[in-house]
Amino acid sequence: MDSQRFAGQVAIVTGSTADPSIGRACAFRLAREGAAVVVNGRDADRVASTEAALRSDGFAAIGVAGSMDDERAVALLTERAADSFGRIDLVVSTIGGAPHPVPFDAISEAQLLETFRLNTWPTLALIRAALDRGLGAHGGSVVTISSGSPRKTTSAMVSYASAKAALNAMTRTIAADLAGRVRVNAVSPGLVRTTATTPIWERDGGAAAGANLPVGRLTEADDVAAAVCFLLSDEARQITGITLDVDGGNHLRSGWTPIR
């Protein structure tokens, strides 16, 4: 890749060690485009392996192991980024998930609140910690990873869809609060070929799942990374507070109608 949109900048990408994953694809694309990259994951071995892979390709990178659900790990991540590279310019927060896929009449209050916390608090804590370590001193950009679930009505996803809707609202609010200092946007993927979705696509390489999408193919992690890096870059300097769909057109689908 010839573009060096992020030369001289430092990027933190959480959840960036699984292969394939959105976070890893973002980390490698940012590195190829000139950024020094700080990768993160919960498994120390995978963090070390990802750091080594980046370095073997000639990229500036460090790995910091730890769960972003732990604010001490968040503080360590931003501290290591600033101490190692002298600044923080870009943040990609991929943390989230659906730990309790149960319908509304079965989910407990604790399960609902846990899902909300997982999909919102680590991102908020990371942005605040990055600001404390210099994000915004030279401008800056943040991208959060949301989901198309808030527009769906899958019963078992009541907690996840609600939590991602909260993340979208949080992203817009923080974008307004940081306007003029740091741009904050979200990317909303649909089904993506990652390690987390392996059972869906491994049998046929994603052909069946992709055929159900308007564009006719399954979204790759690199597709999402391309959108993330666009929003992080100066090419998107007039864009803040949006949620960008990267879902193969899945958001275009409408409900049933009797009219033919």
Phi, psi and omega in degrees: 000124184281331184297136175236054184299335188245022179302131179083359181256161182239129184240137170254129178231113179275158179057048191241028184245339178290144183230111004273153175202160178297316182298315180295318179299320178295316182299314182290324179292317177300318179295317179298333181263017168107351183281147163280133192239137174249113181260158186211147174192171182279333183267117185298323180294317180291326176297313180297321180294319179293317177301316180297321180296319178295315181294324180294336176273003177090015183263150174281121184202148168225155177243139179230114180278145176151153179273129178289359173281352181247116184295336175293323177291324177298315180297318179296319181299311181290326177297315180295322179298310182293319181291324184281322187239356172086355183192167171226125182244326190227139178226130173239116180253112182256003188290134179169182179159175180237078184289343184227076180280075180228153183290168186300328184275005178237340184286143179269164177300318181297319179293319179297312182292326177297318179294319177299315183296314183300323186268358182230307189297314179303323179292314179299315180297322180293316180298316180296317180295321178295321176298320179296335182257016171114353175303129182101343179294329178238032192084199179152167182208142179233139171232128174259152179256113181259218184194156173282357184302325180302339178266359180260166178231042176288120187305316184290349183256022184301319182285319183291314180299319179293321180293320178290328173298320176296320177298318178300316179294320179297319179299314179297318183294315179294323177301318178293318181295328184258008183305133183092346178244306184221133174273141182227120180224170177233150170245135184245095179280158166265219175291127182235144177286098179223176177297328182292334183252015185310315182301336183281327189242350189292330185293319184235016180072013179092008183298314182293315180297320179292326181296337180279353181265149180305323181278349173086011176211155181286141178291134177263157176302325179295330176297317180291318180300322179299317179292318178301313183292327173300311182294330178286334190277168177291345175297337179251030188296340178259014183244122174207146176081017181254164170240117186259122179284129173229080193219021180065022180086009183300330180291350180280345184292138179247177181279183182288145174220145178280350184277128178236000000 
